[in-house]
Amino acid sequence: MWSSSVKTGSELSIAGITANQLAKDFGTPTFFIDEADFRARALAWNDALKEAFGDKAGTVYYASKAFTCTEVARWIKDLGIGIDVSTGGEMAVALAGGVDPKKIEVHGNNKSVAEIDRAVSAGVKTIVMDSLFEIERVATAAKKFGVRQAVMLRLTPGVDA
C-alpha cells in the first residue's frame, strides 16, 4: 500500500496515529503529512527512473503546488530530488529549506520580471518559458547576472478541445 493513511474500523489513522488523537493533540482544522510515506514515494520514483534509464535518467521533481513548506523542502533536499516551483513564494520556500538551486525548476505561466530575476540570480537549473515575451525577460536577466540560463519551452499545439 502506498499510503500509511488508512481507515481501520471506523477511524482514519495517519502514520499509525488516529485522527481523533491528532485532533485532540493539535486541534482542528489542521494539516498532516506522513514524512515516511512522502520519502518512500519519492525514493520509489527516483529508483524506478534510475533503474529504467541508468546514467541517462533525468531528475524526479516534486510539484510544490501540491503543498510546500520549509520542512517539505528539507525532505526534498535530503532525498536529492528536484522541486518544481511556480511562484516566487514557492521558490523562496525551496531556498529557505536548503534546496540546491540547481535542483529547482521554475514553471508557471505568469512569472513576473522580479521572479525571473530572482530565479536567475539564485542559479536555478531551468526556467520553463511559457510565452514569447518570457524569452526577452529571461535573456535580459541572464545578461544582467552574467549567466547562461538553461530554459525549456512549453509549447501548445493550438488544438482546441
PyMOL commands that set and color helices and strands:
alter all, ss='L'
color gray80, all
select helices_A, chain A and resi 19-26+35-56+70-79+88-96+101-103+113-122+132-145
alter helices_A, ss='H'
color red, helices_A
select strands_A, chain A and resi 5-8+11-14+17-18+61-63+82-85+104-106+126-129+150-153
alter strands_A, ss='S'
color yellow, strands_A
deselect
rebuild
show_as cartoon
